[in-house]
Amino acid sequence: MRIAMIGTGYVGLVSGACFADFGHQVTCVDKDAEKIAALKRGEIPIFEPGLDTLVATNVKAKRLDFTTDLSAPVAEADAVFIAVGTPSRRGDGHADLSYVYAAAREIASALSGFTVVVNKSTVPVGTGDEVERVLRETNPQADVEVASNPEFLREGAAIRDFKFPDRIVIGTSDERARKVMAEIYRPLSLNQGPLMFTARRTAELIKYAANAFLATKITFINEIADLAEELGADVQEVARGIGLDNRIGSKFLHAGPGFGGSCFPKDTRALLKTAQDRAVPLRVVEAVIAANDIRKRAMARKVAAAFAGSLRGKTIAVLGLTFKPNTDDMREAPSIPLITALHDMGASVRAFDPAGMEQAKELIPNVVFCDGPYSCAEGADGLVIVTEWEQFRALDLERIKQQMACPILIDLRNIYAGEDMAAHGFLYLGIGRPDRAGPKRL
Ligand SMILES: NC(=O)c1ccc[n+]([C@@H]2O[C@H](COP(=O)([O-])OP(=O)(O)OC[C@H]3O[C@@H](n4cnc5c(N)ncnc54)[C@H](O)[C@@H]3O)[C@@H](O)[C@H]2O)c1
């Protein structure tokens, strides 16, 4: 199959490279000329484990190429995927669909022969209808069908998720479109990837419902963590105790500083907006958004609690800035409101992240960016682990302690055990865990 992928970001580049790896002929298109020039030089503009090799292999095999001009690849394509951004619209929280519709208008004029235009971007229910209207209005002669194929990959594990998906959701009622989509994903049947065909609007809603549900799970365990702290219980054991129940499942039950990233915050907001427009109450999602927003700043109060409530004049070292490990994505990362709140409380902040520092420098002012965890800890009164990068899981604690002015560690991801930290002479605070070396001993 010939595929044109419009938008070469986290989703477009990973999907394009994986489709090429299945044996399809893929052209990735992006408006960002710098991004395309970098890709043509063999440079990967984002950090995603394994993506450099996958791209290089498929470029070498001549199954994958890059361009800023969509006309030729769209004309030749059996399927054109729209994988452009759908950020929160400024001011009201609806999904901003301007990039999707702009892409649809450009695609329309270039169509030739039967083509399936596939929305891979996360879009509110009814966007497929509007994309179809735009295509037919701009090019009434076009032989085109519009399908929905939401993407569920996770940054940091994107290639594995794409190649071994729990499910592939395809929304179309058209038989020809169904055949094209089945052919595109056929190589995945070897990996037992289950294809689910459904109506387009249903497919669009599945994506939002999935993200809202996962965000709810995270927020639920975060609130239980707060309660566990008050009651002297251990949230990690609570999570294990409930997660072993198959009806609940163990994933997304890790208490932490609140969810961030490029999807959950904007998608929960957009789902709520869609529901409000239809006068349908989504009280659970509403509560999840509110609880999560409050939580990120509240983490600064947790840090302050380790200093008897006052951070004025203190130096705080922050390890991990990206919204999760193995990505350089800083979109809506909890580190941003946390560091702002630390500044507001009068602290100075030093920080280190293995992949996100370049993006972070643009977003968080007045931070001393360091080149490693040990230099970051230098002279710090407290160290806060915000993102659970692998390299923070086995720090040389003696070395960290020697660097710090005061050995206080606040672990917002619970990657260390309180007893071990106490044995190393640290005053240690985790999330939702009993007070083994906690605040009352400080
Ligand atoms: N990032 C994720 O983990 C993830 C996971 C699942 C779904 N999604 C969804 O996928 C979509 C894309 O997300 P992303 O993180 O890859 O976004 P991104 O911002 O990383 O990439 C979008 C790309 O589209 C390009 N673009 C915009 N308009 C264009 C046009 N008219 N023609 C060509 N290129 C254009 C931009 O230059 C950019 O490179 C969003 O709807 C998102 O919600 C993202």
The ligand as an ORCA input file, in Angstrom:
! r2SCAN-3c Opt
* xyz 0 1
  N       1.882     12.171     21.382
  C       1.220     11.089     21.734
  O       1.668     10.292     22.569
  C      -0.115     10.772     21.108
  C      -0.692      9.510     21.304
  C      -1.908      9.219     20.715
  C      -2.556     10.191     19.958
  N      -1.997     11.426     19.801
  C      -2.689     12.405     18.968
  O      -2.059     12.460     17.690
  C      -2.071     13.788     17.164
  C      -0.657     14.243     16.869
  O       0.048     14.307     18.082
  P       1.637     14.502     18.142
  O       2.031     14.398     19.560
  O       2.282     13.621     17.128
  O       1.723     16.027     17.630
  P       3.040     16.862     17.262
  O       2.737     18.259     17.646
  O       4.253     16.189     17.800
  O       3.132     16.764     15.666
  C       2.215     17.335     14.795
  C       2.964     17.669     13.500
  O       2.017     18.054     12.502
  C       2.610     19.052     11.697
  N       1.556     19.745     10.949
  C       0.575     20.561     11.396
  N      -0.220     20.961     10.379
  C       0.257     20.360      9.259
  C      -0.137     20.346      7.895
  N      -1.209     21.048      7.468
  N       0.593     19.648      7.012
  C       1.672     18.938      7.420
  N       2.086     18.902      8.699
  C       1.391     19.602      9.613
  C       3.366     19.910     12.704
  O       4.373     20.678     12.082
  C       3.937     18.829     13.645
  O       5.220     18.406     13.237
  C      -2.810     14.622     18.218
  O      -4.162     14.706     17.882
  C      -2.620     13.833     19.485
  O      -3.657     14.062     20.416
  C      -0.792     11.726     20.348
*
